[in-house]
C-alpha cells in the first residue's frame, strides 16, 4: 500500500488527486534579502509554501483518488504561498520528491527573487528543491502571473503582488534546470555520467542557448566544456562545442532536441574528483546544478605469510597486512584471532603498528600493518586482517592458520637428545 503511506507521512503534504496526477506541497524558505522584505523577524528568511498542482506522476503504482489540496484556514500571515500548475510542464524525477518524506529523505526548498538581465513586466522567482542524499536537484524559475481580469484582488502586503481568491500567488514555470542524480561515485580509470537537463517555455525559436560545465576541486575551478547553439537547430549541427578536458563528452544533438546536457567523463583520475557545475543559459534565464563526483578505488589486500604461520618456539613472529593502491585515503585495518576454542573471532588487544601512507603517482595510497604474533597463540588459531574502505561494499578479510612446528623439527630435537644421551653415556664410561 505505497499510496496510503505517501498520504499519511507528515511534514510534506501530498495529495494524489487523480490517476497519474498529484499535488505536491512543500515547506520552503523565502530568502528575505532577495525580495526586499523588511527583516522584521530578525531572520534572513521567512516561511513560504510551494504548491505544485497537477504534477504528472509517471509511476506504475495505482494512485488512489483523493480530494485536492485545500489551503489552510488560518495561514501564517507572513508566509506566502506560491502556486503553480505544472500539468503542461514536465518536471523530471519529481517522483523522488513525492516519496522523499516517506523514505526519510530530507527535502530543502529555497525561494528567492530572480532578477532578469533585462527589464520585464513580470516578477520572477527562483526556486531550488534538493533531496538530501543526492537523488534529486531542481531549479525552477517561476513567473508571477498577471492579476486575473478586473477582479479587485488582494495584494500581498510585503511583496506587493496580487493574490488569487485562495490567497496564493499564482505562477507558472518558465525555466528549469535539473539533475537526476547530483552525487555520484565511479572507479578510478572508469567512466561516469554527470546528469543535467533543462526545460523552458515560451522562448523565441531562434533563442541562443549556452551550456557550460566547470569543475571545482579543492578551491580550484576549471572549465570542462562549453557549448553554444540555437533552439531551432534541433540536430545541433551548427552547435559550437569546446572541450578543455579530452576525456569529456556531450551529445550536442541530445542537448538541443531533448534538453539533455549530461556529460560523460571517462578514464577517471583522482584529480577528476570534486563538484561539477552545469550551467544552462537560454534567453533571459540561467540556472545551475551542482553534481558531486567521488572517485573510488578498493585496496588489494594480502598478508606476508600465505595460508599458514608456523610457530618457532620462543621467537616471536611478525605478520604484515598490505593494503595496496586504494583511494580515498581513509582505510581501517583490524587484526582478529579465532582460536579453536573460541566461538567467534575476537579483535586482538594488540592491533600492531601501522606504516605511514605511501602515495603513488596515480594518486592512490598504500599502507601496511605489522603484527607481532604472540608466542602463546594456540595452534589452530586463525589470524585475520580485516580491511574496511569506502570503495568496498563489505570489509575484506585475509587470514592465516597458526601451526605447530613441522614434524621435521621434532626429529631434529629427538636426534639432539639421542646425541646428548650417547655423549653422556660415553663420559660415564
Ligand atoms: C541523458 O543522456 C544520457 C546518455 O547520454 C542518458 O543516460 C540519460 O538517462 C539522459 N538523461 C535524461 C534525463 O534523459
Boltz pocket constraint, residues with backbone or C-beta under 6 A from the ligand:
constraints:
  - pocket:
      binder: B
      contacts: [[A, 92], [A, 180], [A, 193], [A, 197], [A, 251], [A, 254], [A, 260], [A, 261], [A, 262]]
      max_distance: 6.0
